[in-house]
Amino acid sequence: MVFSKPQAYLKLQIFDENGVFLSEKKQIISENALNAWETLSLGTSIPQNGKIKVFLVNETEQETYFDELEIVISNKPTTKIVQENNYYPFGLNMRGLEKVGSPDDKFQYNAQTEKDEDIEMYETPFRGYDTQLGRFHQVDLLAPMFPSITPYHFGYNNPVYFNDPSGLVANASSNDNNAWQNLINQIKTGDISNIQAGTYQNPNSGGGENTDPLSGKDNFLQDKKPNSIAIFVSNLKPVDRLGTKQGMAEKVDQPANSNWNTEIVSSFEEIPSIIQAYSLERPIDNLVIFTHGSSGMFPAILSGNDETRNINYNNLDNSPDVKALRKTLQFMGTNANIVFAACYTAWWGDQFPLALKNKLLAGYPLANINMYFSVGKIEFTFTKIGTEQYAYQLMLDQAITTSKNWKQTNPFYDSTTKSIEAITLKRNGNISFKK
């Protein structure tokens, strides 16, 4: 038997404290590893504060076994370890082996994706990844390419060989007709063991947003209903002609055959878990949040039952409700819409809408999410269903405000706004915009 040496090695990389790559070393296994153990060893000195990453890598299909990885500091160290992270294959932290940093570095598994420890999830540019399950919480935007695999999979269910740091496949490409056909044949038969991670182009596809990546046929999404939800914050209460609040609204009334999901919350902090539940089968297309807006000299969005609970210029950096909205974005689809149905949020101009948009999208620079803010007043309608008991009316197929003026913010890299004359929620779950 002739020994064919696999491309397997121990690798060490050094980064500065800002994550900038400085240097790397690696030691490749030799023929001495044939049916025997070979010791791989690398030494280095740390030139400055930063990070060190250690990898065991096998780039071939030949089986190679690694064991007893150990990182040792010299007897007289001048380097102090402030944080250490170890992972199971799908990225779950090995708690007993780790050293938690202070402050804790959130860019751990996959490096460029930030971990939200409140919900134990990594926020990738396109989806939220749960290392406890080894699954994304949203459907892959390219799911039609992989009908034999769950659309929530991470790395084709093989995290040792494949990676998915963005929530989409890796940045490799092939426009070769044979490569495309081989990919399709492997996927259809369920034989995915030899699929190379990458982005493949269907030579029969025009590449439009409604094109089936497998067949190349257009309009395959035409009959799919949008996944839309309207949320009412319970600070909205019915009032009489004198402005006196009359009881509480405990349900939502809407026309028959409506495709809108509806919920009532007491604060924005409840919204992420609700949106996550509605996005289990597909991302959210439209989210409308009905609440009170500004009543003073400066723009604000009331985010709870008390007027002191609001989002404004002064608390964008530390508001728990801004943080809750950021968590919500990971459950939104491509080109999704978020409508803030609150009075006067854009009355003072573009500054507040743009500031809030930039704060929310800061962790999702590739996300294509449109946000809408009202220039004027939003009028809410209630249905009386009992003594001091009311229901919110979700008004469909008509403009949701009489102000006839909205501001639309654009994706993260665009600092301009667009004027919208009217926004109408359609019974089928769509939103129409009159410009």
C-alpha positions in Angstrom: 0.0 0.0 0.0 1.4 3.4 -1.0 0.9 6.1 1.6 -0.7 9.2 0.2 -0.1 12.0 2.6 -3.3 14.0 3.3 -3.2 17.8 3.4 -3.7 17.8 7.2 -2.0 20.1 9.6 -1.9 22.1 12.8 -2.3 25.9 12.2 -1.9 28.9 14.5 -3.0 32.4 13.6 -2.4 35.7 15.4 -4.6 38.8 15.2 -4.4 42.2 16.9 -7.0 43.4 19.4 -9.1 44.8 16.5 -9.2 41.5 14.7 -6.6 42.4 12.0 -4.6 39.4 10.8 -0.9 39.6 11.7 0.7 36.2 11.0 0.3 32.4 10.9 2.2 29.2 11.3 1.4 25.6 10.4 2.9 22.2 10.6 1.8 19.5 8.1 1.8 15.9 9.0 4.4 13.6 7.4 4.6 10.0 6.3 5.5 9.2 9.9 1.8 9.4 10.7 1.0 6.3 8.7 -0.6 3.9 11.2 1.2 5.7 14.1 0.9 8.8 16.1 2.9 11.9 15.1 3.4 14.9 17.4 2.7 18.2 15.8 4.1 21.2 17.7 4.2 25.0 17.1 5.7 27.7 19.2 5.3 31.5 19.0 5.6 34.7 20.9 2.7 37.2 21.1 3.9 40.6 19.8 1.0 42.7 21.2 -2.5 42.5 22.7 -4.8 40.5 20.5 -6.1 37.0 19.7 -4.6 33.7 18.9 -6.5 30.9 17.1 -5.5 27.3 16.8 -6.9 24.9 14.2 -6.6 21.2 13.4 -7.3 20.9 9.7 -7.8 18.1 7.1 -8.4 19.4 3.6 -8.7 15.9 2.0 -11.2 13.1 2.2 -8.6 10.7 3.7 -9.4 10.0 7.3 -7.0 11.6 9.7 -7.3 11.5 13.5 -6.2 14.2 15.9 -6.1 13.9 19.6 -4.9 15.7 22.8 -4.8 19.3 21.5 -3.0 21.3 24.2 -2.1 25.0 24.5 0.8 25.7 26.9 2.1 29.0 28.2 5.8 29.2 29.1 6.9 28.9 32.8 7.7 32.6 32.9 4.9 34.0 30.9 4.7 37.6 29.8 1.4 36.9 28.0 -1.8 36.7 30.0 -4.8 34.8 28.7 -8.0 36.9 29.3 -10.4 34.7 27.3 -10.4 31.2 25.9 -13.2 29.6 23.8 -13.6 26.0 22.8 -16.4 24.6 20.6 -18.2 21.5 19.7 -18.5 20.9 15.9 -21.7 22.9 15.5 -20.3 25.8 17.6 -21.7 25.2 21.1 -19.2 26.4 23.7 -17.5 23.8 25.8 -18.3 25.5 29.1 -16.0 23.5 31.4 -12.9 24.2 29.3 -13.4 27.9 28.7 -12.1 31.1 30.4 -14.7 33.9 30.2 -13.3 37.3 29.3 -14.0 40.6 30.9 -15.3 42.2 28.8 -16.5 39.1 27.0 -15.6 39.0 23.3 -18.8 38.2 21.4 -17.2 37.4 18.1 -16.4 33.7 18.7 -17.5 30.8 16.5 -17.0 31.8 12.9 -15.3 35.0 14.1 -17.3 37.6 12.1 -20.7 36.7 13.5 -21.7 38.2 16.8 -23.1 36.1 19.6 -26.2 37.4 21.5 -25.9 35.6 24.8 -29.4 36.6 25.9 -30.8 34.1 23.4 -27.7 32.0 22.8 -27.7 32.8 19.1 -25.2 34.1 16.6 -26.5 37.0 14.5 -25.2 36.4 10.9 -26.0 38.9 8.1 -28.9 36.8 6.8 -30.1 34.5 9.6 -29.9 33.7 13.3 -27.8 30.6 14.1 -28.5 28.5 17.2 -25.4 26.4 18.1 -27.4 24.4 20.7 -29.5 23.0 17.9 -27.0 23.2 15.0 -29.8 24.9 13.1 -30.6 28.3 11.7 -34.0 29.7 13.0 -35.0 31.0 9.6 -35.4 29.3 6.2 -32.4 29.6 3.9 -33.0 32.1 1.1 -31.6 29.6 -1.3 -33.7 26.7 0.1 -35.2 25.8 -3.3 -31.7 24.7 -4.3 -31.7 22.0 -1.6 -35.1 20.2 -1.5 -33.6 17.1 0.1 -32.1 19.0 3.0 -33.9 20.9 5.8 -33.9 24.6 5.0 -32.6 25.3 8.5 -29.4 23.2 8.1 -25.9 24.5 8.9 -23.1 23.4 6.6 -25.1 20.6 4.9 -25.2 19.0 8.4 -21.4 18.5 8.2 -19.8 21.4 10.2 -16.4 19.7 10.1 -16.2 20.0 6.3 -18.5 23.0 5.5 -19.0 26.4 7.0 -21.8 29.0 6.7 -20.7 32.2 8.5 -23.1 34.5 6.6 -26.3 32.4 6.6 -25.8 31.7 2.9 -23.3 29.4 1.2 -19.7 30.3 1.1 -18.3 32.8 -1.4 -17.1 30.4 -4.1 -18.7 30.2 -7.5 -19.0 28.0 -10.6 -20.7 28.9 -13.8 -19.8 25.6 -15.5 -22.9 23.8 -16.9 -21.5 20.4 -15.8 -20.8 21.6 -12.2 -24.4 22.9 -12.0 -25.9 19.6 -13.3 -23.7 17.5 -11.0 -24.8 19.7 -8.0 -28.5 19.2 -8.9 -28.1 15.4 -9.3 -26.4 15.1 -6.0 -29.0 17.2 -4.2 -32.0 15.3 -5.8 -30.5 11.9 -4.8 -29.6 13.0 -1.3 -25.9 12.3 -2.0 -24.4 15.4 -0.6 -21.2 14.0 0.9 -19.0 15.4 -2.0 -20.7 18.7 -2.5 -18.2 21.6 -2.5 -19.4 24.6 -0.6 -20.0 27.5 -3.0 -22.5 29.5 -5.0 -23.6 27.9 -8.3 -25.3 29.6 -11.2 -28.1 27.9 -13.1 -27.2 28.4 -16.8 -30.9 28.1 -17.7 -32.0 30.8 -15.2 -32.5 34.5 -15.9 -31.5 35.2 -12.3 -34.6 37.2 -11.4 -35.9 37.3 -7.9 -38.9 35.1 -8.8 -36.8 32.5 -10.6 -36.7 28.9 -9.4 -32.9 28.2 -8.9 -33.5 24.5 -9.8 -35.7 24.6 -12.9 -34.9 28.1 -14.1 -38.7 28.7 -14.4 -40.0 32.2 -13.5 -42.8 33.2 -11.1 -42.4 30.2 -8.8 -43.2 32.5 -5.8 -46.2 34.0 -7.4 -48.8 32.0 -5.4 -47.1 32.2 -2.1 -48.9 34.4 0.5 -46.8 36.8 2.5 -46.0 36.2 6.1 -47.3 39.3 7.8 -48.0 40.4 11.4 -49.5 43.4 13.0 -48.6 44.1 16.6 -50.5 46.5 18.9 -48.8 47.9 22.0 -51.3 48.0 24.9 -50.6 51.7 25.7 -53.2 52.3 23.0 -56.5 52.7 24.9 -59.9 53.9 23.7 -60.9 57.4 24.7 -64.2 59.3 24.8 -64.9 62.7 23.2 -63.2 64.4 26.2 -60.1 62.4 25.8 -60.7 60.3 28.9 -59.3 56.7 28.6 -62.0 54.1 28.6 -60.9 50.6 29.7 -58.6 48.2 27.9 -58.4 46.5 24.5 -57.9 42.8 24.9 -58.2 41.4 21.4 -57.8 42.4 17.7 -60.8 42.6 15.4 -60.1 42.3 11.6 -62.1 41.4 8.5 -62.8 37.8 7.5 -60.4 36.0 5.2 -57.5 38.2 6.4 -54.0 36.9 6.0 -52.6 39.0 8.8 -51.4 37.6 12.1 -52.1 39.9 15.1 -50.7 40.1 18.6 -50.9 42.5 21.6 -47.8 43.3 23.7 -47.1 45.4 26.7 -43.6 46.3 25.6 -41.2 46.0 22.6 -39.2 43.4 24.6 -42.0 40.9 23.9 -41.7 41.3 20.2 -38.6 39.1 19.3 -40.1 35.9 20.7 -43.4 36.5 19.0 -41.7 37.2 15.6 -39.5 34.2 16.0 -42.5 31.9 16.6 -44.2 33.2 13.4 -41.0 32.8 11.4 -40.5 29.1 12.0 -41.6 28.1 8.5 -40.5 31.2 6.6 -39.2 34.7 7.4 -41.5 37.6 8.1 -42.3 39.7 5.1 -44.3 42.6 6.7 -44.3 43.8 10.3 -46.5 46.7 11.4 -46.2 48.0 15.0 -49.1 50.2 16.2 -48.2 52.4 19.2 -48.2 56.0 20.4 -45.6 58.4 19.0 -44.4 61.8 19.9 -46.5 64.1 22.0 -43.8 66.6 22.9 -41.1 68.7 21.2 -38.9 65.8 20.1 -39.6 62.6 18.1 -40.1 59.4 20.1 -41.8 56.0 19.8 -43.6 54.7 22.9 -42.4 51.2 23.5 -44.4 50.2 26.6 -47.4 51.0 28.7 -45.8 54.1 30.3 -44.9 57.3 28.4 -41.5 57.1 30.1 -40.9 53.9 28.2 -39.9 55.1 24.8 -37.3 55.2 22.1 -35.8 58.6 21.4 -32.6 60.3 20.4 -31.0 60.1 23.8 -31.4 56.4 24.4 -30.7 54.8 21.0 -27.4 53.2 22.4 -28.8 51.7 25.6 -32.6 51.2 25.2 -33.7 47.6 25.8 -36.4 48.2 23.3 -33.9 49.1 20.6 -32.1 45.9 21.4 -35.3 44.0 21.1 -36.0 45.5 17.7 -32.5 44.5 16.6 -33.2 40.9 17.6 -36.4 41.0 15.6 -34.5 41.8 12.4 -32.9 38.3 12.2 -36.4 36.9 11.6 -37.2 39.2 8.7 -37.0 38.2 5.1 -35.2 39.8 2.1 -36.8 43.2 1.1 -39.1 43.0 4.2 -41.1 46.0 5.5 -41.4 47.4 9.0 -44.0 50.1 9.5 -43.9 52.1 12.7 -47.5 53.2 12.9 -46.9 55.9 15.5 -47.7 59.6 15.4 -45.2 62.2 14.2 -42.1 60.0 14.2 -40.9 61.8 11.1 -42.6 65.2 11.7 -39.2 66.8 12.6 -37.5 65.5 9.4 -35.3 62.6 8.4 -32.9 62.7 11.4 -34.7 60.4 13.8 -35.8 57.8 11.2 -32.3 57.6 9.9 -30.7 57.4 13.3 -33.0 54.6 14.4 -32.6 52.8 11.1 -28.8 52.9 11.3 -28.8 51.7 14.9 -31.0 48.7 14.1 -29.2 47.7 10.9 -25.7 48.2 12.3 -25.4 44.5 12.9 -27.1 43.5 9.6 -25.3 45.6 7.0 -26.4 43.3 4.2 -30.0 43.2 5.3 -32.5 44.7 2.8 -35.2 45.9 5.1 -37.4 49.0 4.5 -38.7 51.0 7.4 -41.5 53.5 7.4 -42.2 56.4 9.7 -45.3 58.6 9.9 -45.0 62.4 9.4 -48.5 63.1 10.8 -51.1 61.6 13.1 -52.2 58.0 13.2 -55.8 57.4 14.2 -56.8 54.2 15.9 -60.3 52.6 15.9 -61.7 50.3 18.6 -64.7 48.0 18.8 -66.6 47.8 22.1 -67.2 44.2 23.0 -68.3 44.6 26.7 -68.2 46.8 29.8 -64.9 48.6 29.5 -63.8 46.0 27.1 -62.7 46.8 23.6 -60.9 45.3 20.6 -58.4 47.0 18.3 -59.6 47.3 14.7 -57.1 46.3 12.1 -58.2 48.4 9.2 -57.5 46.7 5.9 -57.8 47.8 2.3 -57.7 51.5 3.3 -54.9 53.9 4.3 -53.9 53.5 7.9 -53.3 57.2 8.4 -55.0 60.4 7.4 -51.7 62.3 7.3 -51.0 61.1 3.8 -47.3 61.4 4.3 -44.6 58.9 5.4 -40.9 58.6 5.2 -39.2 55.4 4.0 -35.6 54.7 4.9 -33.5 52.6 2.7 -30.9 49.8 3.3 -28.0 50.3 5.7 -25.6 51.9 3.2 -28.1 54.5 1.9 -28.5 57.7 4.0 -31.5 59.1 2.1 -35.2 58.8 2.6 -38.2 58.6 0.2 -41.6 60.3 0.6 -44.6 57.9 0.6 -48.1 59.4 0.3 -50.1 56.5 1.7 -49.7 53.0 3.2 -52.4 50.5 2.9 -52.5 47.0 4.5 -54.1 44.6 2.1 -56.3 41.7 3.2 -54.0 39.2 1.5 -51.1 40.3 3.8 -49.4 42.6 1.3 -48.7 46.3 1.9 -49.3 48.8 -0.9 -47.4 52.1 -1.0 -48.6 55.1 -2.9 -45.7 57.3 -3.8 
